[in-house]
Amino acid sequence: MTPLNAARRALLLSGLGAAWPSQALPKKTLVFPRDNGSHPDFRTEWWYVTGYLTASPASASPRPLTPSGTAPTPREFGFQVTFFRSKVDATQGMSSKFAAKQLVFAHTALTDVQGKRLLHDQRLLREGFEVARVSTTATDVRIKDWSITQTAKAYQADVTGQGFGFSLNFQETQALLLQGEQGLSRKGPQEAQASYYYSKPQLAARGSISLGSERIAVAGTAWLDHEWSEALLHPDAVGWDWIGMNFFDGSALTAFQLRDKSGQALWSGGSFRTGAGQRFVFGKGDVVFSRQRNWKSAMSQAIYPVEWIVRTPADFYTVKAVVDNQELDSRASTGAIYWEGLSQVYDSNGKPVGRGYLEMTGYARALRL
C-alpha cells in the first residue's frame, strides 16, 4: 500500500469508534505562544491562511495602455493554504512508530483573477519521520516542502503545487482576534459543538508567486485562522458557509452559518472588529445568509451561491465571488468537494469596503467529519 493510500485509509478509520463528545469544551484563557502550536489530544485542528495579492510594478510584464489611455489594472491573485491535523482514534493505543496516530493533510489554491482560473493541489501523509511535522510550541506545520511557519510577529508560507506555487511572508499589523467567547466559538445547537478559535486579520503580505515558468513579485493583505476541536458536525448539518473579510479601513468581519439539508441555518455566528480594535460578537440568529446568484459547476454539478447578502448587526453586506469557478476537488485527501475563493464585499450602500475569502461546503454532497 502506498503512503498516500495508507494515510487515506487511516483517515477513513479515524472516526471509527469515536463517540460524540458528551461534554462542552471548558472556557479557558488561551495562552500564547503555546496555543499557536498543535493540540494533538484534540480530534481535529487546522491552520488556514488566505489573502489578496497584486503584482508589484517592477515584476509585472509591460502592458499597453487601455484605449482610453489609462494604465491597465494590476494583475490580481487570491491564494489559500490550509494545513489540517487529524487524530486517528483507532491507532492511539498502538506502540509501533509506523502507526498513523496523527494525519497531516494540506490544501492549497491560487486564483488568477485576470486569467479567470483556479489552480489547486493537495497532500496527505501521516505525521512522523520528518516528512510530515506539526509543532506543539509554535505554528510550524509541514508536509515535505509545503509549510507554514511562525517567527515572532510574522509567518511564512511556502508551497509548490502542480503548475503554481508561492513563497509569502505575513507581518502582523493588529492584535490577535479571539473568536466567540474569548476564544471559545460555538458551532451548533449543543454546547459540545464548539471549538477554540482565533484569527489574525489584516496581515501584510509580501513575496512571490509562480505560474508555470513565470515568477511574479506580489504584495497584499492576508488572514490567518487557527481552530481546534473535539466536536463533529451536528448530525443534521450538511455543510457551512463562512466569510473572513479584511476591510480597507482596517476592520475585520467573520460570519458563518451551518446548514441542514433543506438549506436552513442550524447555527450562525461571527464577529466584527473595527480598525480601532472594538470587537462585537455575533450569536445565533444575528447572522443571516441570503442567496443572490448561483453558479453551477461543470465538474461536480454542484450549484453554489457565488453572491450573497449577509446580514449582521454591523451592516448588511453583499459578498460577490471575484471568479465564479473556485471549486476545489479534495477527494484525494479529505474526500470533500467544496468552493473556496477570493471575494469582494460591499456595504449596504453598494460601496466596495474590502476583500477576503468565502468558503462553502456541503453543496456537492453532505460533508462528513
MOQUIUR-V526593 format. One record per residue. N is the residue number from 1. RES is the residue in three letters. PHI is phi in radians with two decimals (999 if undefined). NEAR is the number of other ideal C-beta (glycine too) atoms within 12 Angstrom. Layout:
{{N RES PHI NEAR} {N RES PHI NEAR}}
//
This chain:
{{1 MET 999 12} {2 THR -1.20 11} {3 PRO -0.98 23} {4 LEU -1.14 24} {5 ASN -1.17 17} {6 ALA -1.12 21} {7 ALA -1.17 39} {8 ARG -1.12 29} {9 ARG -1.12 22} {10 ALA -1.12 36} {11 LEU -1.09 38} {12 LEU -1.14 22} {13 LEU -1.37 25} {14 SER -1.06 34} {15 GLY -1.60 23} {16 LEU -1.17 14} {17 GLY 1.36 13} {18 ALA -1.38 20} {19 ALA -1.44 14} {20 TRP -1.08 19} {21 PRO -1.00 25} {22 SER -1.56 12} {23 GLN -2.16 14} {24 ALA -1.24 22} {25 LEU -1.11 32} {26 PRO -1.27 17} {27 LYS -1.21 17} {28 LYS -2.68 17} {29 THR -1.54 15} {30 LEU -1.20 30} {31 VAL -2.02 15} {32 PHE -2.06 22} {33 PRO -1.49 19} {34 ARG -0.92 17} {35 ASP -1.36 28} {36 ASN -1.26 34} {37 GLY -1.52 27} {38 SER -1.37 35} {39 HIS -2.22 32} {40 PRO -1.15 23} {41 ASP -1.35 18} {42 PHE -1.57 27} {43 ARG -1.16 33} {44 THR -2.49 37} {45 GLU -2.81 37} {46 TRP -2.64 37} {47 TRP -2.07 46} {48 TYR -2.42 39} {49 VAL -2.18 49} {50 THR -2.30 46} {51 GLY -3.09 46} {52 TYR -2.09 41} {53 LEU -2.28 40} {54 THR -2.20 28} {55 ALA -1.20 29} {56 SER -1.21 22} {57 PRO -0.95 17} {58 ALA -1.18 13} {59 SER -1.72 23} {60 ALA -1.28 23} {61 SER -1.17 18} {62 PRO -1.00 10} {63 ARG -2.28 15} {64 PRO -1.18 11} {65 LEU -1.13 11} {66 THR -1.24 10} {67 PRO -0.98 7} {68 SER -1.43 8} {69 GLY 1.57 8} {70 THR -1.61 10} {71 ALA -1.26 13} {72 PRO -1.20 19} {73 THR -1.12 14} {74 PRO -1.03 24} {75 ARG -1.10 29} {76 GLU -2.14 30} {77 PHE -2.51 45} {78 GLY -2.01 47} {79 PHE -2.51 49} {80 GLN -2.60 49} {81 VAL -2.47 51} {82 THR -2.28 42} {83 PHE -1.88 48} {84 PHE -1.98 42} {85 ARG -2.16 44} {86 SER -2.27 44} {87 LYS -1.38 33} {88 VAL -1.62 33} {89 ASP -1.03 28} {90 ALA -1.21 22} {91 THR -1.95 29} {92 GLN -1.10 20} {93 GLY -1.53 11} {94 MET -1.36 16} {95 SER -1.66 9} {96 SER -1.16 11} {97 LYS -1.23 12} {98 PHE -1.53 17} {99 ALA -1.15 21} {100 ALA -1.45 37} {101 LYS -1.42 30} {102 GLN -2.31 37} {103 LEU -1.85 44} {104 VAL -2.14 47} {105 PHE -2.40 41} {106 ALA -2.53 44} {107 HIS -2.12 40} {108 THR -2.55 43} {109 ALA -2.68 44} {110 LEU -2.33 45} {111 THR -1.74 42} {112 ASP -1.66 33} {113 VAL -1.13 31} {114 GLN -1.12 22} {115 GLY -1.42 21} {116 LYS 0.87 18} {117 ARG -2.51 23} {118 LEU -2.09 35} {119 LEU -1.99 33} {120 HIS -2.59 38} {121 ASP -2.69 32} {122 GLN -2.69 36} {123 ARG -2.53 37} {124 LEU -2.67 40} {125 LEU -2.57 37} {126 ARG -1.38 39} {127 GLU -1.22 36} {128 GLY 2.32 24} {129 PHE 1.00 16} {130 GLU 1.06 11} {131 VAL -1.60 20} {132 ALA -2.20 35} {133 ARG -2.45 28} {134 VAL -2.36 42} {135 SER -1.40 26} {136 THR -1.67 23} {137 THR -1.92 17} {138 ALA -2.79 25} {139 THR -1.27 39} {140 ASP -2.66 26} {141 VAL -2.13 43} {142 ARG -2.54 32} {143 ILE -2.30 40} {144 LYS 0.93 23} {145 ASP -1.68 18} {146 TRP -1.66 35} {147 SER -2.82 32} {148 ILE -2.21 47} {149 THR -2.26 30} {150 GLN -2.21 31} {151 THR -2.42 17} {152 ALA 0.84 16} {153 LYS -1.86 21} {154 ALA -2.48 25} {155 TYR -2.25 38} {156 GLN -2.37 31} {157 ALA -2.13 44} {158 ASP -2.28 30} {159 VAL -2.50 39} {160 THR -2.20 25} {161 GLY -1.80 31} {162 GLN -1.35 18} {163 GLY 1.46 21} {164 PHE -2.73 31} {165 GLY -3.09 31} {166 PHE -2.76 42} {167 SER -2.31 29} {168 LEU -2.26 42} {169 ASN -1.94 31} {170 PHE -2.22 42} {171 GLN -1.79 25} {172 GLU -1.21 27} {173 THR -2.09 23} {174 GLN -2.43 29} {175 ALA -1.21 21} {176 LEU -1.02 30} {177 LEU -1.94 38} {178 LEU -1.43 29} {179 GLN -1.52 39} {180 GLY 1.15 33} {181 GLU -1.60 26} {182 GLN 0.95 20} {183 GLY 1.81 32} {184 LEU -1.80 30} {185 SER -1.91 39} {186 ARG -1.27 35} {187 LYS -2.25 39} {188 GLY 3.13 34} {189 PRO -1.13 21} {190 GLN -1.76 24} {191 GLU -1.07 21} {192 ALA -1.18 25} {193 GLN -1.52 34} {194 ALA -2.73 34} {195 SER -2.51 37} {196 TYR -1.51 38} {197 TYR -2.71 41} {198 TYR -2.39 36} {199 SER -2.25 43} {200 LYS -2.26 42} {201 PRO -1.40 44} {202 GLN 0.98 38} {203 LEU -1.29 40} {204 ALA -1.49 27} {205 ALA -1.78 41} {206 ARG -2.73 27} {207 GLY 2.80 35} {208 SER -2.54 30} {209 ILE -2.16 43} {210 SER -2.20 28} {211 LEU -2.23 28} {212 GLY 1.08 16} {213 SER -1.56 9} {214 GLU -1.52 21} {215 ARG -2.06 20} {216 ILE -2.27 35} {217 ALA -1.30 28} {218 VAL -2.41 37} {219 ALA -2.60 31} {220 GLY 3.05 38} {221 THR -2.29 39} {222 ALA -2.31 47} {223 TRP -2.47 46} {224 LEU -2.08 47} {225 ASP -2.08 42} {226 HIS -2.38 43} {227 GLU -2.52 40} {228 TRP -2.54 36} {229 SER -2.81 35} {230 GLU -1.71 30} {231 ALA -1.39 37} {232 LEU -1.72 29} {233 LEU -1.10 34} {234 HIS -0.97 31} {235 PRO -0.97 19} {236 ASP -1.54 22} {237 ALA -1.46 34} {238 VAL -1.88 31} {239 GLY 2.99 36} {240 TRP -2.52 39} {241 ASP -2.15 43} {242 TRP -2.53 43} {243 ILE -2.30 49} {244 GLY -2.30 47} {245 MET -2.13 49} {246 ASN -1.55 42} {247 PHE -1.51 34} {248 PHE -1.14 22} {249 ASP -1.57 19} {250 GLY 1.69 23} {251 SER -1.28 32} {252 ALA -2.45 46} {253 LEU -2.11 48} {254 THR -2.09 48} {255 ALA -2.62 42} {256 PHE -2.64 46} {257 GLN -2.48 41} {258 LEU -1.77 40} {259 ARG -1.89 31} {260 ASP -1.63 22} {261 LYS -1.19 18} {262 SER -1.53 10} {263 GLY 1.57 23} {264 GLN -1.45 16} {265 ALA -1.37 31} {266 LEU -1.41 31} {267 TRP -2.77 35} {268 SER -2.62 35} {269 GLY 3.14 40} {270 GLY 2.52 43} {271 SER -2.82 39} {272 PHE -2.39 37} {273 ARG -2.16 34} {274 THR -1.25 21} {275 GLY -1.08 22} {276 ALA -1.48 12} {277 GLY 1.80 18} {278 GLN -1.37 16} {279 ARG -1.93 30} {280 PHE -2.19 25} {281 VAL -1.83 29} {282 PHE -1.72 33} {283 GLY -1.84 19} {284 LYS -1.01 22} {285 GLY 1.57 16} {286 ASP -1.33 26} {287 VAL -2.03 37} {288 VAL -2.27 25} {289 PHE -1.70 34} {290 SER -2.17 21} {291 ARG -1.10 23} {292 GLN -2.14 20} {293 ARG -2.57 18} {294 ASN -1.91 19} {295 TRP -2.35 28} {296 LYS -1.84 19} {297 SER -1.36 24} {298 ALA -1.25 11} {299 MET -1.36 19} {300 SER -1.78 23} {301 GLN 1.22 14} {302 ALA -1.25 30} {303 ILE -1.91 21} {304 TYR -1.94 37} {305 PRO -1.34 32} {306 VAL -1.68 33} {307 GLU -2.50 26} {308 TRP -2.26 37} {309 ILE -1.84 26} {310 VAL -1.99 43} {311 ARG -1.57 24} {312 THR -2.36 36} {313 PRO -1.10 22} {314 ALA -1.37 31} {315 ASP 3.13 29} {316 PHE -1.61 25} {317 TYR -2.09 41} {318 THR -1.79 33} {319 VAL -2.00 43} {320 LYS -2.18 30} {321 ALA -1.09 37} {322 VAL -1.28 31} {323 VAL -2.32 30} {324 ASP -1.13 28} {325 ASN -1.49 31} {326 GLN -2.23 37} {327 GLU -1.52 36} {328 LEU -2.02 40} {329 ASP -1.83 26} {330 SER -1.93 32} {331 ARG -1.13 19} {332 ALA -1.40 24} {333 SER -2.25 34} {334 THR -1.48 33} {335 GLY 1.53 27} {336 ALA -1.84 36} {337 ILE -1.98 31} {338 TYR -2.60 39} {339 TRP -2.00 45} {340 GLU -2.65 44} {341 GLY -2.86 43} {342 LEU -1.12 46} {343 SER -2.49 43} {344 GLN -1.80 34} {345 VAL -2.10 42} {346 TYR -2.12 27} {347 ASP -1.43 25} {348 SER -1.20 16} {349 ASN -1.64 11} {350 GLY 1.43 15} {351 LYS -1.50 16} {352 PRO -1.16 21} {353 VAL -2.10 29} {354 GLY 3.13 36} {355 ARG -2.43 40} {356 GLY -3.12 48} {357 TYR -2.11 46} {358 LEU -1.98 46} {359 GLU -2.17 42} {360 MET -2.38 43} {361 THR -2.14 34} {362 GLY 1.46 33} {363 TYR -1.62 34} {364 ALA -1.31 27} {365 ARG -2.89 18} {366 ALA -1.02 25} {367 LEU -1.39 28} {368 ARG -2.19 20} {369 LEU -2.03 34}}
//
